Structures are given as C-alpha cells and as structure tokens.
C-alpha cells in the first residue's frame, strides 16, 4: 500500500512539473570558452558548422532545475518577449555549475554576441523528450 501511495504521489508530481512554467534568467555560452567544452553533459559532441547555421538549439540548465524535474534530453518551450529569437523549442543537453540557480544557458556560436544582453528573463516549460 505504501509503495502504491508513493508511486501515485511521484506520478502526480511528475505531471505537475511537466505542466509547470518557470521564469529563469537566461545567459549564453559558446563552446570552448569559459570552461565550456565541445562535448555536453549528455555526451553529445557540438558540431560547430551546425551551430553556426543555427541547426542546433541546445541549452544547459542549472542544477536546481534538474532537481525540480527537468532532465537531459528534455525538449523545452522557451518564451521571451524581449528576444524573440529565443522563442521556441530547445533541447536540454548540458548542466551548469553547482552554484547556479534558476538559470538557463543558450548554446550559441561564437560571434553571436548581439543575440541578447545577459541576463534576460525567459519562461521555460517542459514539453517532452528530444525529437
């Protein structure tokens, strides 16, 4: 009985996280700079040519967001009135440092410093797994 109750509570929490919209501070990062390598926490290698053509829409999330129900491989919907280019679906491929809280990092090609001024507030919502 206890196992069933725990399962039901966990299931209900998972549903709540999936429908949850969270406001976070957004920053940007480039591969190979500031400790960011060419391989993400998910084990995926960043293809610089695809990144420059904006064929890769990957993000890193702060550890607290992973504890609240997000995971590597999740597809999230981003909404940002201030920077419309960020709107749409992104895939969680990386984790930020342990001290970060309520943050999302957008993987952008080097030289794309005009994309937005960091930090910018965005809302995120989990919409499923990577497509």
N, C-alpha and C positions, 0 to 999 in steps of 0.2 A: 504494500500500500504506500509506504514511504517513497519507494522508487517511482511509482506512478505519479505521486504528487510532485516530486522533484522534476520529473520529466515534463509534466504539464506546466509547471512554473517556468522552466527553462524555455519551453516552446513558446509560451506567451511573451517572454522577454525577447526572444529572437524576433517574433513578429513585430513587437514594438520598435525594436532597433531598425528593422527593415523599413518601417514607415516613418521613422524619425528624420526630421530635417534639423541640421545643426549648423549654426553660424560659427565660422572659424576664420582665423587670419591667414591670408594666402601670401606666400612668397614664391620666388622662382629659384631654380638651381640649374646649373649646367654640368654635364658630365666632365669629370677630370679636374674640377675646380673645388676648392674648399673641402676636400675630403670626399667628394662625390666621385666614385669610380665609374668604370664603364660597364659594370655588372650590378644589377639591382639586388635587393634583398630577396626577391623571388627567384633569383638565379638567371634572369633574362639579361642577355647582352644588349646594350644600347647600340643600335645601328645608326651611326652619325649621319649617313646620307638620308635615311628615312626621317630622322629627327629634323634635319634641315628642310625637308619637304613637308613637314608637319603631318607625317603619316603615323607618328607615334604620339599618343595622348596618354601619357603616364604621369602618375603623381606619387608622392610619398606622404604618408600621414604620421602625425605624432603618436607616440606610444599610448597615450590615454584614449585615443580614438580606437585603437586596436582592442583595448580593454573594454570599450563600450560596445563592441560587436562588429567592427569592421575587420576585414582580413585581406591578406594578399590575394589578388585575383578578382576582388570585387569590382564591379562596374558601379560608378557613382555618377549622379547627375549634379552638375555644378551650375549654380545661378549667381550671376554677378551683374548688377545694374551698371556699375562703374566701368567694367571692362568686358564688353560683350563677347570678345574673342575667347574668353574662358568658359562661356556657357556651353553646355552640352555634356556628353558622356566622356568620362576619363576612367582609366583602369588603375587600380592601386597596385603598384609594382615595387614600392620601396618603403622603408621605415626611416623616420627621422631619429635624431639623437634622443637619449633618455630624458634630458631636461626640457624638451619641448612640450608645450601644452596647447591643445585646441588649435593646431596648425596644419596646413596643407602646403606642400611644395610642388609646384608645377615644373616638370622637366621641359626645358626649352633649349633651343640651340644657342650656342654661343653667339653673341652679337645681337640677340633679340632683347636688348635692354629697354626698348621702347614699348614692350608689351604692356607693362603696368608698373606702377610705382609700388614697391613693397613697403609695408604690408597693406594689403587690401582685404576687406571683409567679403567673404563669399558664403553662400549656403550650400551644403552638401547633403545628399540623400542617397542611400544605397538602393540600387535598382536591380541588382542581380550579380551573377558571376560573369567573368570575361567572355565576350562573344567571339 
